Amino acid sequence: MPTTIKVKKGLIEEERAEAIVVARYEDDAKLEGSIAHLNRATRGRLRTHIGSGEFQGKLNQVSILHMNGEIQAKRIVLVGLGKKPAARLDSIRQAMGTVSKTMRSLEITSCTLAIPDRGIAGTTLEATSQAMTEGCLLGLYQFLHYQPSRAKETKPVRAITLVTRDEKTLTMVRAGAQRGHIVAEAANSVRDLCNHPSNVLTPSALAAEAKTIAKARGIQCTILDRAKARKLGMGAYLGVAQGSYEPPQFIVLEYSGAPKKTRPIVLVGKAVTFDTGGISIKPADKMERMKADMTGGAIVLQTIRAIANLKLPINVVGIVPATENMPGGQATKPGDILTSLSGKTIEVLNTDAEGRLILADGLAYAMRYKPAAVIDIATLTGAVFVALGSHAIGVLGNNDALIDRVKRVGEAIGERAWQLPLWDEYKEQIKSDVADVQNTGGRGGGTITAAAFLSHFVDDGYPWVHLDIAGTDWGESARPYIPKGPTGIGARLVIELLLDLVSTPS
């Protein structure tokens, strides 16, 4: 049963709840707002508790006081936001992720959150309530689909209520909570898709998910099977698919929130539902993680779902080339030459550089829409992890204004992106002696040469950004609102980027 989010006007010190949650900065000199009200209601207990040094307000620190009938709530839960000058909206998101997991570990099934009286400088109350909602829902995420006994034993947090004292702010808090709920739900749905094993989450299963999204929201859905893709000339995409028993599915979702004449934003997501590397087979160690090589495609599907739920006044097309990459008897071999949808020929030097092949045909298909902009997202290169580690998405493209917007939005929401250069010299590395291009440029600058390859399939004049999420899509350990395993990172970035494009088109 999913967690419900409610918003109400009320006095936090009078709330009847299993737990009341209030946030405090580390460098607050005095008790203010909700904490001051609760301190008076509890006859100074909060002042004494904070004065003892037991709770200092460090980021993600949690401290619990049991009320024993002093107020109507059973507990007051204090959570730290760190030092105010360094605080960001992501500090609120982290704190709420931490405290929501604490609630679950204590089997507290409902809680009430006080909106921070002093928010982050330069942000709105709507943004604060959105971050609070996202932090709670993202932090509570668990994948127990294949652990029914554990699922039965787990007591979920069923209800979270945000309380504001002022009637005037109620509309803003409610709007932020609603948006946060939709955005967090999208990211958690990406995590679900990536957690399912590849014997369950096949290209056909991904196509079924797309149809479900489309049917519920009046979105046009087109699925191109192998025969249709072959007729169109998608030789690069089918070259990856031809080694697998599972049929490939080229998925297209078209969301229309603006007049038909409005040029769409086109999203293209890599969806290799399992990547063995093909004939250029990967090492066995950690190969099981390659079930999540469809993260980019999952993000595109759930982004379309989210913007439809948000009813954004924008036209968006989602393109998801879905396939496995297997070393079957018909598999593409190193040295083979494929003819892409664009007509350009590709020499395959390494069959494990397959994501760029399916994206080549995805990007070429995107050009048919004469897009206002194209954004592709993919777990594309191990090289991006070497360059940026697990804390930043690699971003490249042909439009500095769009790249700058991606970076600004990513910084604001806690999903950072960092630009790498895409100079002409890197394109020299993917020139082939026997075809138009080759699918790898060697070890040097691997993330950049992969983007240089993709640039050949984007027509001149169309703004294009490439997001390489191969360093951020999988967590080695849990963080405040990011689980171990599939992280869903990139989903919020793309959704918020579209929201930003709507609010400030140029």
C-alpha positions in Angstrom: 0.0 0.0 0.0 1.6 3.3 -1.1 2.2 6.1 1.4 -0.4 8.9 1.3 0.6 12.5 1.5 -1.7 15.0 3.1 -1.5 18.8 3.6 -3.5 20.7 6.3 -3.7 23.9 8.2 -3.0 23.4 11.9 -1.0 24.1 15.0 1.8 21.5 15.2 1.8 21.5 19.0 -1.9 20.5 19.0 -1.5 17.7 16.4 -2.6 14.2 17.5 0.0 12.0 15.9 2.3 9.1 16.4 5.2 11.4 15.7 5.7 15.1 15.0 8.8 15.9 13.0 10.5 19.3 13.2 13.7 20.4 11.5 16.4 22.7 13.0 19.6 24.2 11.7 22.9 23.5 13.5 23.7 27.2 14.0 20.3 28.4 15.2 21.0 30.6 18.2 17.5 30.5 19.6 14.3 28.5 19.5 12.0 29.8 16.8 8.7 28.9 15.0 7.5 25.3 15.4 10.2 24.4 17.9 9.4 27.4 20.0 5.7 26.5 20.0 6.5 22.9 21.0 8.9 24.0 23.6 6.2 26.1 25.3 3.7 23.2 25.0 6.2 20.8 26.7 7.2 23.4 29.4 10.8 23.7 28.2 11.7 20.2 27.3 13.0 21.0 23.9 15.2 23.8 25.2 16.6 21.5 27.8 17.2 18.7 25.3 18.9 20.9 22.8 20.9 22.7 25.5 22.3 19.4 26.7 24.0 19.0 23.4 22.3 15.7 22.7 20.8 17.2 19.6 23.0 19.7 17.7 21.2 19.9 14.4 23.9 18.4 12.2 22.7 17.4 8.8 20.6 14.2 9.0 21.0 13.9 12.8 17.8 12.5 14.4 16.7 12.7 18.0 13.4 11.5 19.5 11.6 12.7 22.6 8.7 10.6 24.1 5.9 12.8 25.3 4.1 10.6 27.8 0.9 12.6 27.5 2.4 16.1 27.8 1.0 16.9 24.3 -1.4 15.0 22.1 1.5 13.6 19.9 3.3 10.5 21.2 6.7 11.7 20.1 8.6 14.7 18.9 11.3 13.9 16.3 14.0 16.5 15.8 16.0 16.3 12.5 19.1 18.3 11.6 19.5 20.5 8.5 23.2 21.3 9.1 24.6 24.9 9.1 22.3 27.4 7.5 24.8 29.1 5.2 25.6 25.7 3.6 22.0 24.4 3.5 20.3 23.7 0.1 17.0 22.3 -0.8 18.7 19.0 -1.0 19.5 19.3 2.8 15.8 19.2 3.4 15.4 16.3 1.0 18.2 14.4 2.8 16.8 15.2 6.2 13.3 14.0 5.3 14.7 10.8 3.7 16.6 10.1 6.9 13.8 10.7 9.2 11.2 8.7 7.2 13.5 5.7 7.3 13.8 6.2 11.0 10.0 6.2 11.3 9.8 2.9 9.4 12.6 1.3 11.5 10.6 2.1 14.6 7.4 0.8 13.0 5.7 4.3 13.2 3.1 4.1 10.5 2.2 7.8 10.4 3.8 11.1 11.1 3.2 14.8 10.9 5.8 17.2 9.5 6.1 20.9 10.4 7.1 23.1 7.4 10.4 24.7 8.3 9.8 28.2 9.5 13.0 29.5 7.9 13.4 27.9 4.5 16.4 27.9 2.2 17.5 31.3 1.0 16.2 32.1 -2.5 13.6 29.3 -2.6 9.9 29.2 -2.2 7.6 27.5 0.2 6.3 25.4 -2.7 9.8 24.2 -3.4 10.4 23.4 0.3 7.2 21.3 0.5 8.2 19.5 -2.7 11.6 18.7 -1.3 10.1 17.4 1.9 7.7 15.2 0.1 10.3 13.9 -2.3 12.7 13.2 0.6 10.1 11.2 2.5 8.9 9.1 -0.5 12.3 8.5 -2.0 13.8 7.6 1.4 11.0 5.1 2.1 11.6 3.2 -1.1 12.1 -0.6 -0.8 11.9 -3.3 -3.4 10.4 -6.4 -1.8 8.6 -7.9 -4.8 10.6 -11.1 -4.6 10.7 -11.3 -0.8 7.1 -11.9 0.2 8.0 -13.0 3.7 10.0 -9.8 4.4 7.2 -7.7 2.8 4.7 -9.2 5.3 7.0 -8.4 8.2 7.6 -4.8 7.2 5.3 -2.2 8.6 5.3 0.7 6.1 4.8 4.4 6.9 1.2 4.7 5.5 0.5 8.4 6.0 2.6 11.6 6.1 0.9 14.9 6.8 2.5 18.4 6.2 1.2 21.1 8.5 1.3 24.8 8.0 0.0 27.4 10.5 -1.0 29.9 7.9 -4.1 29.6 5.7 -2.4 31.8 3.0 0.4 29.3 2.5 -1.8 26.3 2.3 -2.2 26.5 -1.5 1.6 26.7 -2.0 2.4 23.8 0.3 -0.3 21.7 -1.3 1.0 22.4 -4.8 4.6 21.6 -3.8 3.5 18.4 -2.1 1.5 17.3 -5.1 4.4 17.9 -7.5 6.9 16.2 -5.1 4.6 13.2 -4.9 4.4 12.8 -8.7 8.2 13.3 -9.2 9.1 10.9 -6.4 6.7 8.3 -7.7 8.3 8.5 -11.1 11.8 8.0 -9.7 10.6 5.1 -7.5 9.0 3.5 -10.6 12.3 3.8 -12.4 13.9 2.0 -9.5 11.3 -0.7 -9.6 11.8 -1.3 -13.4 15.6 -1.5 -12.9 15.3 -3.9 -9.9 13.2 -6.5 -11.8 15.5 -9.2 -13.2 15.9 -9.4 -17.0 13.9 -12.7 -17.2 10.9 -10.6 -16.1 11.7 -7.2 -17.4 12.2 -8.1 -21.1 11.8 -5.7 -24.0 8.2 -6.9 -24.4 7.5 -6.2 -20.7 8.9 -2.7 -21.1 6.6 -2.2 -24.1 3.7 -3.4 -22.0 4.6 -0.8 -19.4 4.6 1.9 -22.1 1.1 0.8 -23.2 -0.2 0.9 -19.6 1.1 4.5 -19.2 -0.4 5.5 -22.5 -3.8 4.0 -22.0 -4.3 5.5 -18.5 -3.3 9.1 -19.7 -4.5 9.4 -23.3 -1.0 9.3 -24.8 -0.3 7.9 -28.2 1.8 4.8 -28.1 3.5 3.1 -31.1 5.5 -0.1 -30.8 7.7 -1.1 -33.8 8.5 -4.8 -33.8 11.5 -6.4 -35.6 9.8 -6.5 -39.0 8.7 -2.8 -38.9 12.1 -1.7 -37.7 13.7 -3.7 -40.5 11.4 -2.1 -43.1 12.4 1.4 -41.8 16.1 0.5 -42.1 17.0 0.5 -38.4 20.2 -1.6 -39.0 22.1 -0.3 -36.0 19.4 -1.1 -33.5 18.6 -4.5 -35.1 22.3 -5.3 -35.2 22.3 -5.3 -31.4 19.1 -7.2 -31.2 19.9 -10.0 -33.6 21.8 -12.2 -31.1 18.8 -12.5 -28.7 15.9 -14.8 -28.5 13.8 -12.0 -27.0 12.1 -9.8 -29.7 13.2 -6.2 -29.7 10.6 -3.4 -29.2 11.1 0.1 -30.4 8.8 2.2 -28.2 7.4 5.6 -29.0 5.1 7.6 -26.7 3.7 11.0 -27.8 2.3 13.3 -25.2 0.4 16.4 -26.5 -0.1 19.1 -23.9 0.4 22.0 -26.3 -1.1 22.8 -29.8 -0.1 20.4 -32.6 2.0 23.0 -34.4 4.3 23.4 -31.3 7.5 21.5 -31.9 8.1 18.8 -29.3 10.9 18.0 -27.0 12.1 14.5 -27.8 13.6 12.2 -25.2 15.5 9.2 -26.2 16.4 6.5 -23.6 18.7 3.5 -23.9 16.9 0.3 -22.9 19.2 -2.7 -23.1 17.2 -5.0 -20.7 20.3 -7.1 -20.3 23.8 -6.5 -21.6 26.2 -9.4 -21.8 28.5 -7.4 -24.0 27.6 -9.6 -26.9 30.5 -11.4 -28.6 32.8 -8.9 -26.8 31.5 -10.5 -23.6 31.8 -8.7 -20.3 33.6 -10.2 -17.2 31.4 -12.2 -15.0 32.0 -10.0 -11.9 28.9 -7.8 -11.3 27.4 -8.7 -14.7 24.1 -9.1 -12.8 23.9 -5.4 -12.6 23.4 -5.2 -16.4 19.7 -5.8 -15.8 19.7 -2.1 -15.2 21.2 -1.1 -18.5 17.7 0.0 -19.4 17.7 2.8 -16.9 17.6 5.5 -19.6 14.6 4.0 -21.2 12.8 3.6 -17.9 13.5 7.3 -17.1 11.9 8.3 -20.5 8.8 6.2 -19.8 8.3 7.5 -16.3 9.0 11.1 -17.3 6.2 10.9 -19.9 4.0 9.5 -17.1 4.9 12.3 -14.7 4.4 15.2 -17.2 1.0 13.7 -18.1 0.1 13.6 -14.4 1.4 17.2 -14.0 -0.6 18.2 -17.2 2.4 20.2 -18.5 1.5 22.5 -21.5 4.2 21.0 -23.7 4.6 18.4 -26.4 7.0 15.6 -25.6 7.9 12.5 -27.5 9.6 9.6 -25.7 11.6 7.1 -27.8 12.8 3.9 -26.2 14.8 1.4 -28.3 14.5 -1.8 -26.2 16.5 -5.0 -26.7 18.9 -7.4 -25.1 22.5 -7.7 -26.1 23.4 -11.4 -26.3 26.1 -13.5 -27.8 23.8 -15.8 -29.9 24.6 -17.6 -33.1 23.2 -14.6 -35.2 24.9 -12.0 -33.1 26.8 -9.1 -34.6 30.5 -9.7 -34.6 33.5 -7.3 -34.3 34.3 -6.1 -37.8 30.7 -6.2 -39.0 29.3 -3.2 -40.7 25.7 -2.0 -40.0 23.6 0.5 -41.9 21.8 2.8 -39.6 18.3 4.5 -40.1 20.1 7.7 -41.1 21.9 5.8 -44.0 25.3 6.2 -42.3 27.4 3.0 -42.0 28.9 1.9 -38.8 31.9 -0.4 -38.3 31.4 -2.4 -35.1 34.8 -2.8 -33.4 33.3 -3.8 -30.0 29.9 -5.3 -29.5 29.8 -4.1 -25.9 29.6 -0.5 -27.3 26.0 -1.3 -28.1 24.1 1.5 -26.4 25.3 4.0 -28.9 24.1 1.8 -31.7 20.6 1.7 -30.6 20.7 5.4 -29.7 21.9 6.1 -33.2 18.7 4.9 -34.7 16.7 6.4 -31.8 18.2 9.8 -32.5 17.7 9.5 -36.3 14.0 8.6 -35.6 13.8 11.7 -33.3 14.8 13.9 -36.3 11.4 13.1 -38.0 9.6 15.2 -35.4 11.7 18.4 -36.2 12.2 18.7 -32.5 12.6 21.9 -30.5 15.3 20.0 -28.6 16.5 16.4 -28.2 17.7 14.9 -24.9 19.1 11.4 -24.7 19.8 9.6 -21.5 21.8 6.4 -21.2 24.0 4.2 -19.0 26.5 4.5 -21.8 30.1 4.3 -20.7 32.1 3.0 -17.8 34.5 5.9 -18.6 32.1 8.4 -17.1 32.5 6.7 -13.7 36.3 6.9 -14.1 36.0 10.7 -15.0 33.3 11.8 -12.5 32.7 9.0 -10.0 29.2 8.3 -8.7 28.3 11.9 -7.8 27.7 13.6 -11.2 26.0 12.8 -14.5 28.1 13.5 -17.6 26.6 16.0 -20.0 27.7 16.8 -23.5 25.9 18.2 -26.5 25.8 20.9 -29.2 23.9 23.7 -27.4 25.6 25.5 -24.5 22.4 27.2 -23.4 20.6 23.8 -23.0 23.6 22.3 -21.3 23.8 25.2 -18.8 20.1 24.8 -18.1 20.7 21.1 -17.3 23.5 22.0 -15.0 21.5 24.7 -13.2 18.5 22.4 -12.7 20.7 19.5 -11.6 22.4 21.7 -9.0 19.1 22.9 -7.7 17.5 19.4 -7.2 20.6 17.5 -6.0 21.2 15.5 -9.3 24.3 17.3 -10.5 25.6 17.2 -14.0 29.0 18.1 -15.3 29.9 19.1 -18.8 32.7 17.4 -20.7 34.1 18.9 -24.0 32.9 17.7 -27.4 35.7 19.1 -29.6 36.2 18.1 -33.2 39.5 16.4 -32.3 37.5 13.7 -30.5 35.5 13.0 -33.6 38.7 12.0 -35.3 38.9 9.0 -33.0 35.7 7.4 -34.3 36.6 7.7 -38.0 36.5 4.3 -39.7 38.7 3.1 -42.6 35.9 1.0 -44.0 32.6 2.8 -43.0 31.4 6.3 -42.1 32.1 5.8 -38.4 33.3 3.2 -36.0 31.5 2.4 -32.7 34.4 3.0 -30.4 37.3 5.5 -30.2 39.5 3.5 -27.9 40.3 4.1 -24.2 41.1 7.8 -24.3 38.1 10.0 -23.6 35.6 7.2 -23.8 32.6 9.2 -22.6 33.4 12.0 -25.1 34.0 9.8 -28.1 30.7 8.0 -27.4 29.0 11.4 -27.5 31.0 12.3 -30.6 29.6 9.1 -32.2 26.0 10.1 -31.3 26.5 13.6 -32.7 26.6 12.0 -36.2 22.9 11.1 -35.9 21.6 14.5 -34.8 20.9 16.8 -37.8 22.4 20.2 -37.8 20.3 23.0 -36.2 18.6 20.9 -33.6 19.6 21.5 -29.9 20.8 18.2 -28.5 22.0 17.2 -25.0 23.4 13.7 -24.1 23.3 12.6 -20.4 25.6 9.7 -19.5 24.3 8.2 -16.2 26.5 5.1 -16.1 28.3 6.5 -13.0 25.2 7.4 -11.0 22.5 4.8 -11.9 23.7 2.2 -9.3 24.5 2.9 -5.6 27.1 0.8 -3.8 25.6 1.8 -0.5 22.5 3.5 0.8 22.3 7.3 1.2 19.7 9.4 2.9 17.1 9.1 0.1 19.0 7.0 -2.4 18.9 3.2 -1.9 21.6 0.7 -2.5 21.2 -0.7 -6.0 19.3 1.1 -8.7 19.1 4.8 -7.8 16.6 6.3 -10.3 19.0 9.3 -10.6 18.3 11.2 -13.8 14.5 10.9 -13.6 14.0 13.9 -11.4 16.5 15.8 -13.5 14.7 15.2 -16.8 11.3 16.0 -15.3 12.5 19.2 -13.6 14.3 20.2 -16.8 10.9 20.0 -18.7 9.2 21.9 -15.9 12.0 24.6 -16.2 11.5 24.7 -20.0 7.8 25.3 -19.5 8.3 28.1 -16.9 11.2 29.8 -18.7 11.1 28.8 -22.4 14.1 30.7 -23.4 
